[in-house]
């Protein structure tokens, strides 16, 4: 059985080529190549709670530490925990792989990329 990535579970359409990319921008989780394979996902698709700039309830989330509690209430987050237990990679492990410290990353770049 193939494991779902967050954009598939949430049906947000913000994956590369997704239906909402033009309007809302591509999700940073779908482009996080260094997170590829974490928790069995494609790119950051099963590590979204540790990637700054992902969406939560349709709103962009900047710093990981400020949004992590929201993510812990997410059904997708709970699904990944169940499916990957006892080997789930948690936020501190994921951010170490990404080379970021929780709570120390600014949202310097717009998640939608350059505008013309």
PyMOL commands that set and color helices and strands:
alter all, ss='L'
color gray80, all
select helices_A, chain A and resi 6-10+21-24+28-31+33-35+38-40+48-50+64-72+75-84+91-98
alter helices_A, ss='H'
color red, helices_A
select strands_A, chain A and resi 55-56+59-60
alter strands_A, ss='S'
color yellow, strands_A
deselect
rebuild
show_as cartoon
